[in-house]
């Protein structure tokens, strides 16, 4: 499928020189002199490398056919992560390179979107935030509760993040899956 650079959107996957690139950011730019251009920040789907690329406006680019499927994460067997397609109940085994940093935020039976191109899994999309239990953190000091300090906390997935001093072991917190930042305490 072909599209012009004027049709670009965030998340769109392009096939450039036989490699798949996801559009992270784009901006139409009209300089004072000359024709309009489209500036983009592209992320290589397989390697994760991010590059800046500028296209002339109205240039045709090939759009990759990416099928995004709703799947459920079942388990990790030591070498691969097993997902189940919610509509066909087919199981799909993904290696750690495809799963990437998403493994730090996935719990068994959690929903995720798996992007597939021509039968090859490309990457995993998680919700913007997840709720995880703090497995361990040092106790906060009584006098430190009003200050804006933070301390490390290990989540139930093994990921370590920074949390405010008042968070205790066993509490459920909301975590941003894009950058691993603490978003708030979950009231039960």
Secondary structure by P-SEA (a helix, b strand, c coil): ccccccccccccccccccbbbbbcbbbbbbccccbbbbbbbbbcccccbbbbbbbcccbbbbbcbbbbbbbbbccccccbbbbbcccccbbbbbcccccccccccccccbbbbbbbccccccccccccbbbbcccccccccccccccbbbbbbbccccbbbbbcccccccbbbbbccccccccccccc
